[in-house]
Amino acid sequence: MRNLCLALFTISVAWVFGSCNTQKPAHTYKPIFNGVNLIDWDGDSLYWRVENGAIIEEVTAATLLKRNTFLIWRGGTTADFDLKLEYRISAKGNSGVNYRSSEIDTLRYALKGYQADLDGKDKYNLGYPRYSGQNYEERGRQFLALRGQKTLLTTDNKPKLIDSIGNTLDLVKNIKPDGWNKLRIVAKGNRLQHYINSVLMSEVIDNDRVNRKMNGLLGVQVHVGPPMKVEYRNILLKTL
């Protein structure tokens, strides 16, 4: 009997301490685009389609835009997250990835919120992307951090530069203007980081409690401008 009681006691202790040490499985990256169709995505089919495993956004001479429009992910919302995707953009292209965003009630497929800006090498006739990697708030506070900047935002004040990530012309050397690039967005609390090809391009610390957003919609943009083509593929999202 003594041995039986000791055995039961040992099992009980092991179960209790084992339960205390049990951890929830770590979140992993999950695909939110299946590479085949636009299930869970919502936008104007005049501008969006799927081709060769990629989301294609295309503007032609016959379909020029009067305002920016978005393809919105309807499979959930973004709060604290880590997003990875690949993109390719034509020379005159102008696009971006919005997150923690809200819809404009009076305009279909329009978003307001943080954006990882993306542009082509000849959009501004510079021979390289001018704004790619920056943080721009669509229909809001606009330029939050240019490429190469770490900024602090407070209510009713312009973004304050608190550190330099690097020279914008040096950083742009990490971007492939004619090929596929890897974009990564990490948003945790009020810290927002944009990476291109594993290089940090901009960082925002948003202490503006009036205007900041801690959660909201995800979407990809096609911008007003000349004919252009932008492609997105391998879109992976991890909740933090």
Rosetta silent file (secondary structure, phi, psi, omega in degrees, C-alpha in Angstrom):
SEQUENCE: MRNLCLALFTISVAWVFGSCNTQKPAHTYKPIFNGVNLIDWDGDSLYWRVENGAIIEEVTAATLLKRNTFLIWRGGTTADFDLKLEYRISAKGNSGVNYRSSEIDTLRYALKGYQADLDGKDKYNLGYPRYSGQNYEERGRQFLALRGQKTLLTTDNKPKLIDSIGNTLDLVKNIKPDGWNKLRIVAKGNRLQHYINSVLMSEVIDNDRVNRKMNGLLGVQVHVGPPMKVEYRNILLKTL
SCORE:     score description
SCORE:     0.000 S_00000001
   1 L     0.000  -41.386 -179.420    0.000    0.000    0.000 S_00000001
   2 H   -60.674  -43.399 -179.980    2.851    2.352    0.907 S_00000001
   3 H   -64.327  -37.783  179.114    4.480    1.791   -2.484 S_00000001
   4 H   -64.459  -44.816 -179.827    1.144    2.368   -4.252 S_00000001
   5 H   -63.045  -40.334  179.783    0.572    5.653   -2.401 S_00000001
   6 H   -64.317  -39.921 -179.989    4.102    6.778   -3.219 S_00000001
   7 H   -65.307  -43.891  178.803    3.588    5.986   -6.882 S_00000001
   8 H   -63.618  -39.187  178.978    0.284    7.879   -6.993 S_00000001
   9 H   -63.129  -43.437 -179.854    1.896   10.846   -5.226 S_00000001
  10 H   -61.867  -43.812  178.911    4.763   10.882   -7.756 S_00000001
  11 H   -62.863  -42.797 -179.042    2.339   10.806  -10.683 S_00000001
  12 H   -62.725  -44.218  179.213    0.268   13.603   -9.157 S_00000001
  13 H   -62.805  -44.415 -179.402    3.307   15.824   -8.619 S_00000001
  14 H   -61.454  -39.549 -179.357    4.548   15.191  -12.156 S_00000001
  15 H   -67.347  -42.901 -178.764    1.114   16.058  -13.576 S_00000001
  16 H   -63.133  -51.147 -177.359    0.840   19.289  -11.579 S_00000001
  17 H   -69.956  -32.454  176.119    4.319   20.560  -12.456 S_00000001
  18 H   -64.133  -39.696  179.129    3.961   19.346  -16.004 S_00000001
  19 H   -65.295  -37.423 -178.776    0.738   21.331  -16.326 S_00000001
  20 H   -66.644  -30.377 -176.422    2.443   24.448  -14.968 S_00000001
  21 H   -91.892   -2.207 -179.543    5.194   24.158  -17.569 S_00000001
  22 L   -67.151  128.686  179.177    2.878   23.563  -20.497 S_00000001
  23 L  -113.980  148.832  175.865    3.236   26.340  -23.075 S_00000001
  24 L   -69.055  143.376  179.103    0.925   27.268  -25.878 S_00000001
  25 L   -60.955  141.886 -178.702    2.351   26.358  -29.278 S_00000001
  26 L   -64.566  144.977  175.653    4.140   29.277  -30.934 S_00000001
  27 L   -66.713  145.389 -179.951    2.262   31.124  -33.638 S_00000001
  28 L  -124.290  163.299  176.332    3.471   30.305  -37.121 S_00000001
  29 L   -69.701  135.683  178.572    3.240   31.995  -40.505 S_00000001
  30 E  -126.947  137.473  178.284    0.089   31.068  -42.374 S_00000001
  31 E   -69.152  135.446  176.447   -0.671   31.743  -46.051 S_00000001
  32 L  -115.315    5.382  171.264   -3.550   34.180  -46.571 S_00000001
  33 L  -133.611  126.384 -172.075   -3.475   33.980  -50.387 S_00000001
  34 L   -85.413   -3.629  177.650   -3.881   30.556  -51.967 S_00000001
  35 L    78.087    1.675 -175.571   -2.159   31.410  -55.257 S_00000001
  36 L  -118.035  -44.560 -178.355   -5.184   30.255  -57.261 S_00000001
  37 L  -149.619 -177.667 -175.164   -8.033   32.711  -56.764 S_00000001
  38 L  -102.109   34.902  172.106   -9.141   35.697  -54.687 S_00000001
  39 L   -60.206  133.760 -177.246  -11.107   33.834  -52.027 S_00000001
  40 L    75.976    5.232  176.689  -11.050   35.981  -48.849 S_00000001
  41 E  -121.765  144.589 -171.083   -9.982   39.016  -50.912 S_00000001
  42 E  -135.817  118.864  179.587  -12.344   41.779  -52.036 S_00000001
  43 L  -167.408 -179.825 -179.080  -11.716   44.383  -54.734 S_00000001
  44 L   -77.412  116.564 -176.494  -12.659   45.709  -58.162 S_00000001
  45 L   -65.916  -11.040  175.467  -12.149   42.892  -60.676 S_00000001
  46 L   -66.638  -26.536 -175.209  -11.325   45.489  -63.322 S_00000001
  47 L  -114.403  -14.380 -172.917   -7.947   45.939  -61.644 S_00000001
  48 E  -123.811  138.207  175.392   -7.286   42.678  -59.789 S_00000001
  49 E  -156.312  171.389  175.701   -6.756   39.109  -60.963 S_00000001
  50 E  -113.829  133.925 -177.780   -4.681   36.017  -60.186 S_00000001
  51 E  -152.501  128.909  177.688   -2.066   34.811  -62.637 S_00000001
  52 L    52.579   41.829  175.624    0.849   32.382  -62.302 S_00000001
  53 L    76.544   13.913 -178.201    0.400   32.138  -58.536 S_00000001
  54 E  -131.239  150.041  169.411    0.398   35.889  -57.962 S_00000001
  55 E   -78.424  125.922  179.822   -2.124   38.644  -57.316 S_00000001
  56 E  -109.362  127.685  168.764   -1.904   41.003  -60.273 S_00000001
  57 E  -114.543  126.016 -174.443   -2.960   44.621  -60.093 S_00000001
  58 E  -140.536  134.425  174.521   -2.929   46.315  -63.453 S_00000001
  59 E  -116.514  130.983  178.189   -3.938   49.701  -64.819 S_00000001
  60 L  -113.759  175.721  178.471   -4.109   50.226  -68.572 S_00000001
  61 L   -61.644  -25.176 -178.587   -4.633   53.287  -70.735 S_00000001
  62 L   -90.693   -8.588 -175.690   -8.321   52.341  -70.883 S_00000001
  63 L  -127.289   33.527 -179.096   -8.742   51.851  -67.101 S_00000001
  64 L   -58.709  141.205 -176.110   -6.975   54.853  -65.552 S_00000001
  65 L   -86.905  149.092  171.583   -8.029   55.514  -61.965 S_00000001
  66 L   -98.675  -17.525  175.582   -9.631   58.647  -60.557 S_00000001
  67 L  -155.006  161.464  179.737   -8.754   57.608  -56.982 S_00000001
  68 L   -64.272  146.140  178.345   -6.735   54.945  -55.213 S_00000001
  69 E  -136.523  156.609 -172.925   -8.386   51.565  -54.828 S_00000001
  70 E  -128.045  152.173  164.802   -7.600   48.491  -52.717 S_00000001
  71 E  -102.093  115.553 -169.696   -7.875   44.749  -52.701 S_00000001
  72 E  -103.095  130.842  175.193   -8.947   44.063  -49.104 S_00000001
  73 E   -77.802  123.415 -178.282   -8.274   40.861  -47.186 S_00000001
  74 E  -102.947    8.190 -177.171  -11.525   39.679  -45.589 S_00000001
  75 E   -84.303    0.408 -179.371  -10.070   36.708  -43.738 S_00000001
  76 E   161.803 -165.405  178.008   -9.408   38.663  -40.544 S_00000001
  77 E  -128.255  168.968  179.744   -7.847   41.821  -39.193 S_00000001
  78 E  -114.038  127.833  175.022   -4.325   42.914  -38.285 S_00000001
  79 L  -122.934  -98.490  169.525   -3.331   43.948  -34.757 S_00000001
  80 L   -93.367  121.784 -171.542    0.075   42.660  -33.574 S_00000001
  81 E  -158.276  167.841  174.429    1.465   40.699  -36.507 S_00000001
  82 E  -132.994  115.686 -176.331    4.397   39.785  -38.732 S_00000001
  83 E  -114.347  133.460  174.626    3.638   39.827  -42.473 S_00000001
  84 E  -126.495  139.385  175.031    5.896   38.518  -45.225 S_00000001
  85 E  -158.174  168.575  173.780    5.287   38.679  -48.960 S_00000001
  86 E  -115.261  143.230  178.980    7.041   39.064  -52.290 S_00000001
  87 E  -139.221  154.334  172.839    6.299   41.859  -54.730 S_00000001
  88 E  -138.964  135.369 -171.633    7.352   43.020  -58.172 S_00000001
  89 E  -133.795  138.122 -179.427    6.468   46.453  -59.517 S_00000001
  90 L   -70.647  165.422 -172.912    6.721   48.030  -62.961 S_00000001
  91 L   -56.668  -36.679 -178.819    8.902   51.093  -63.559 S_00000001
  92 L   -99.805   12.389 -174.839    5.982   53.533  -63.314 S_00000001
  93 L   -73.542  153.335  177.674    4.178   51.571  -60.618 S_00000001
  94 E  -147.416  115.426 -174.318    2.837   52.993  -57.372 S_00000001
  95 E  -149.944 -166.664  178.885    1.397   50.688  -54.727 S_00000001
  96 E   171.166  165.653  178.185    1.591   49.740  -51.078 S_00000001
  97 E  -115.574  116.230  178.609    0.396   47.395  -48.357 S_00000001
  98 E   -91.845  148.132  178.055   -2.070   48.857  -45.869 S_00000001
  99 E  -150.226  162.081 -174.170   -2.577   47.444  -42.375 S_00000001
 100 E    46.078   43.512 -172.722   -4.483   48.303  -39.204 S_00000001
 101 E  -109.658  163.113  178.399   -6.708   50.228  -41.605 S_00000001
 102 E  -123.902  152.683  178.829  -10.375   51.163  -41.767 S_00000001
 103 E   -81.080  147.955  173.944  -12.750   51.397  -44.711 S_00000001
 104 L   -87.347  116.470 -173.282  -14.101   54.705  -45.982 S_00000001
 105 L   -58.655  -35.139 -173.427  -17.867   54.380  -45.745 S_00000001
 106 L   -89.822   -4.866 -177.860  -18.600   56.656  -48.690 S_00000001
 107 L  -130.665  125.844 -178.493  -16.030   55.144  -51.084 S_00000001
 108 L   -74.500  137.873  178.019  -15.938   51.531  -52.177 S_00000001
 109 L    59.297   35.988  176.086  -12.622   49.713  -51.781 S_00000001
 110 L  -115.367  136.311 -179.555  -10.962   52.698  -50.076 S_00000001
 111 E  -121.862  152.379  173.360   -8.834   52.337  -46.946 S_00000001
 112 E  -124.289  127.179  178.043   -7.437   54.718  -44.365 S_00000001
 113 E   155.705 -172.379 -179.064   -4.418   53.691  -42.338 S_00000001
 114 E   -61.551  145.050  179.250   -0.752   52.732  -42.153 S_00000001
 115 E  -142.746  131.289  166.838    0.918   51.794  -45.424 S_00000001
 116 E   -83.189  106.555 -172.410    4.219   50.233  -46.403 S_00000001
 117 E   -75.601  142.119  178.602    4.808   52.327  -49.509 S_00000001
 118 E  -138.944  133.363  177.701    6.095   50.742  -52.738 S_00000001
 119 E  -145.099  163.478 -178.612    6.980   52.440  -56.026 S_00000001
 120 L   -85.851  169.681 -173.769    8.805   51.720  -59.275 S_00000001
 121 L   -70.117  -23.448 -177.435   12.229   52.950  -60.337 S_00000001
 122 L  -114.741   12.748  178.929   10.879   55.468  -62.859 S_00000001
 123 L   -56.959  -39.830 -178.727    7.747   56.656  -61.076 S_00000001
 124 L  -116.216   21.692  176.525    9.506   59.936  -60.292 S_00000001
 125 L    56.254   38.145 -179.625   12.105   59.709  -63.104 S_00000001
 126 L  -103.123  -21.730 -175.185   14.922   59.074  -60.623 S_00000001
 127 L    88.849    3.309  177.140   16.071   55.673  -61.801 S_00000001
 128 L  -156.254  157.694  179.081   15.332   54.146  -58.392 S_00000001
 129 L   -64.079  127.292 -177.148   12.293   53.799  -56.072 S_00000001
 130 L   -79.984  -41.674 -170.356   11.805   57.059  -54.209 S_00000001
 131 L  -114.821   -7.121 -174.337    9.484   56.005  -51.403 S_00000001
 132 L   -52.610  128.479  178.852    9.627   52.200  -51.159 S_00000001
 133 L    99.911  -16.292 -178.771    9.866   51.093  -47.538 S_00000001
 134 L   -73.437  169.086  174.846    8.572   54.274  -45.937 S_00000001
 135 E  -109.497  115.447 -178.743    5.526   54.462  -43.646 S_00000001
 136 E  -124.367  130.287  179.669    2.764   56.589  -45.127 S_00000001
 137 E   -94.182  107.453  179.619   -0.679   56.913  -43.596 S_00000001
 138 E   -62.144  126.905  178.343   -3.267   56.794  -46.374 S_00000001
 139 L    57.907   29.869 -178.809   -5.969   59.453  -45.915 S_00000001
 140 L  -140.766 -123.989 -175.310   -4.462   60.363  -42.557 S_00000001
 141 L   -81.125   -0.816  176.122   -1.283   61.892  -41.186 S_00000001
 142 E    65.621 -121.902 -171.620    0.575   61.115  -44.437 S_00000001
 143 E   -73.141  108.585 -178.892    4.395   60.804  -44.150 S_00000001
 144 E   -95.774  -37.232  175.031    5.125   59.095  -40.818 S_00000001
 145 E  -157.739  123.015  175.520    8.684   57.922  -41.510 S_00000001
 146 L   -76.382  165.561  176.283   10.697   58.201  -44.716 S_00000001
 147 L   -58.898  130.245 -178.823   13.075   55.464  -45.776 S_00000001
 148 L    94.773    1.278 -176.509   16.055   55.598  -43.440 S_00000001
 149 E  -114.512  144.463  164.333   14.165   57.173  -40.558 S_00000001
 150 E  -114.482  120.886 -172.806   13.090   56.083  -37.094 S_00000001
 151 E  -124.280  158.611  175.049   10.452   58.502  -35.870 S_00000001
 152 E  -117.689  128.545  179.625    8.341   59.214  -32.809 S_00000001
 153 E  -108.140  133.723  173.353    4.738   60.369  -33.242 S_00000001
 154 L  -133.014  160.372 -174.793    2.812   62.376  -30.669 S_00000001
 155 L   -62.384  134.224  175.502   -0.583   64.058  -30.863 S_00000001
 156 L    64.417   21.186  177.247   -0.744   67.350  -32.798 S_00000001
 157 L  -130.616  153.229  175.303    2.965   67.257  -33.659 S_00000001
 158 L   -70.608  155.021  177.168    4.931   66.397  -36.778 S_00000001
 159 L   -54.726  134.465 -179.190    6.905   63.124  -36.728 S_00000001
 160 E  -102.226  123.904  177.398   10.103   63.581  -34.707 S_00000001
 161 E   -72.676  119.036 -178.876   13.268   61.993  -36.061 S_00000001
 162 E  -112.401  -11.845  177.176   14.857   60.076  -33.184 S_00000001
 163 E  -166.537  156.825  174.909   17.384   57.963  -35.088 S_00000001
 164 E  -105.663  127.941  177.595   18.781   57.300  -38.544 S_00000001
 165 L   -83.870  -27.102 -179.479   18.520   53.778  -39.907 S_00000001
 166 L   160.574  167.836  177.167   20.759   54.635  -42.861 S_00000001
 167 L   -70.762  133.967 -174.126   21.158   56.829  -45.894 S_00000001
 168 H   -60.347  -34.917 -179.418   18.174   56.465  -48.221 S_00000001
 169 H   -74.678  -27.819  173.642   20.383   56.049  -51.315 S_00000001
 170 H   -73.538  -41.480 -179.998   22.404   53.326  -49.590 S_00000001
 171 H   -63.952  -37.013 -176.144   19.258   51.541  -48.431 S_00000001
 172 H   -67.223  -17.921  177.581   17.719   51.609  -51.893 S_00000001
 173 H   -65.547  -18.146  178.587   20.638   49.527  -53.183 S_00000001
 174 H   -84.943   -3.469 -178.942   19.017   46.575  -51.381 S_00000001
 175 L  -101.546  133.605  179.120   15.881   46.880  -53.546 S_00000001
 176 L   -94.259  100.907 -173.774   15.664   45.101  -56.906 S_00000001
 177 L   -66.721  -22.177 -177.178   13.754   47.547  -59.146 S_00000001
 178 L  -111.752    6.413 -177.078   13.272   45.015  -61.958 S_00000001
 179 L  -133.912 -167.366  179.581   12.772   41.835  -59.966 S_00000001
 180 L   -80.070  138.566  177.394   11.010   40.229  -57.035 S_00000001
 181 E  -124.405  156.084  177.535   11.541   41.739  -53.593 S_00000001
 182 E  -105.123  118.198  175.718   10.642   40.519  -50.112 S_00000001
 183 E  -101.869  136.020  174.889    8.573   42.890  -47.994 S_00000001
 184 E  -131.875  131.836  176.505    8.180   42.310  -44.264 S_00000001
 185 E  -119.783  125.684  176.200    5.988   44.350  -41.917 S_00000001
 186 E  -119.481  117.790  178.822    6.243   43.867  -38.153 S_00000001
 187 E  -122.350  115.343  178.680    3.661   45.678  -36.031 S_00000001
 188 E  -137.603  115.380 -174.086    3.765   45.115  -32.285 S_00000001
 189 L    61.274 -127.520 -178.651    2.033   47.544  -29.979 S_00000001
 190 L   -99.706   13.648  179.467    2.915   51.047  -31.125 S_00000001
 191 E  -105.069  124.885 -175.158    6.124   50.002  -32.936 S_00000001
 192 E  -124.944  120.011 -176.933    5.861   49.595  -36.715 S_00000001
 193 E  -122.920  135.914  177.775    8.788   48.296  -38.777 S_00000001
 194 E  -117.186  126.355  177.824    9.118   47.926  -42.560 S_00000001
 195 E  -119.623  144.322  168.755   11.800   45.680  -44.100 S_00000001
 196 E  -127.548  125.558 -177.732   12.686   45.065  -47.740 S_00000001
 197 L    51.550   44.863  175.019   14.924   42.091  -48.519 S_00000001
 198 L    71.004    8.309  179.167   15.628   41.682  -44.779 S_00000001
 199 E  -107.682  127.195  178.862   16.892   45.277  -44.421 S_00000001
 200 E   -66.245  124.639 -177.389   15.063   47.657  -42.063 S_00000001
 201 E  -104.458  -33.751  178.974   13.836   50.606  -44.130 S_00000001
 202 E  -158.640  156.020  178.077   11.742   52.602  -41.640 S_00000001
 203 E  -146.580  134.655  179.279   10.459   52.442  -38.083 S_00000001
 204 E  -123.183  133.780  167.787    7.666   54.333  -36.348 S_00000001
 205 E  -110.887  109.502 -171.385    6.890   54.556  -32.648 S_00000001
 206 E   -99.365   98.330  176.154    3.337   55.851  -32.569 S_00000001
 207 L   -98.468   13.226  178.326    2.517   57.544  -29.253 S_00000001
 208 L   -82.641   91.721 -174.311   -0.305   59.542  -30.825 S_00000001
 209 L   -69.140  -16.036  179.852   -3.164   58.091  -28.788 S_00000001
 210 L   -80.729  -42.844 -170.546   -5.730   60.165  -30.702 S_00000001
 211 L  -108.544  -15.413 -176.877   -4.906   59.060  -34.244 S_00000001
 212 L   -71.215  158.566  176.375   -3.036   55.770  -34.018 S_00000001
 213 L  -123.403  135.155 -179.409   -4.701   52.448  -34.781 S_00000001
 214 L  -102.385   -7.239  175.073   -3.946   49.238  -32.929 S_00000001
 215 L  -161.045  164.244  179.678   -5.934   46.960  -35.231 S_00000001
 216 E   159.091 -166.740 -171.897   -7.744   46.999  -38.536 S_00000001
 217 E   -82.894  157.237  174.827   -7.898   45.714  -42.097 S_00000001
 218 E  -112.639  139.185  177.632   -5.134   44.570  -44.430 S_00000001
 219 E  -161.006  159.549  174.745   -5.118   45.443  -48.108 S_00000001
 220 E  -111.489  145.657 -168.965   -2.925   46.050  -51.156 S_00000001
 221 E  -109.327  147.703  161.704   -3.236   49.262  -53.139 S_00000001
 222 E  -120.036  130.107 -167.973   -3.256   50.365  -56.735 S_00000001
 223 L  -100.199  151.797  171.424   -2.531   54.089  -56.979 S_00000001
 224 L   -55.923  139.476  178.763   -3.737   56.805  -59.302 S_00000001
 225 L   157.199 -163.771 -178.634   -1.238   57.276  -62.115 S_00000001
 226 L   -74.790  175.555  174.771   -0.131   56.022  -65.518 S_00000001
 227 L   -53.670  137.772 -176.363   -0.518   52.438  -66.735 S_00000001
 228 E  -156.509  165.505  175.927    1.277   50.086  -64.341 S_00000001
 229 E  -141.170  132.265  178.266    1.521   46.511  -63.149 S_00000001
 230 E  -132.448  139.178 -178.417    2.202   45.252  -59.629 S_00000001
 231 E  -125.182  140.476  176.448    2.414   41.614  -58.498 S_00000001
 232 E  -129.287  138.526  177.708    2.142   40.064  -55.027 S_00000001
 233 E  -150.813  169.245  177.215    2.765   36.443  -54.086 S_00000001
 234 E    49.699   57.050 -176.609    3.626   34.148  -51.145 S_00000001
 235 E   -89.646  114.860 -175.569    1.683   36.233  -48.636 S_00000001
 236 E  -123.623  134.102 -177.537    2.266   34.890  -45.109 S_00000001
 237 E  -125.348  133.222  175.010    0.844   36.263  -41.871 S_00000001
 238 E  -124.591  128.765  175.774    1.813   35.451  -38.280 S_00000001
 239 E   -81.233  133.878 -179.220   -0.104   36.758  -35.284 S_00000001
 240 L   -99.772    0.000    0.000    2.154   37.994  -32.479 S_00000001
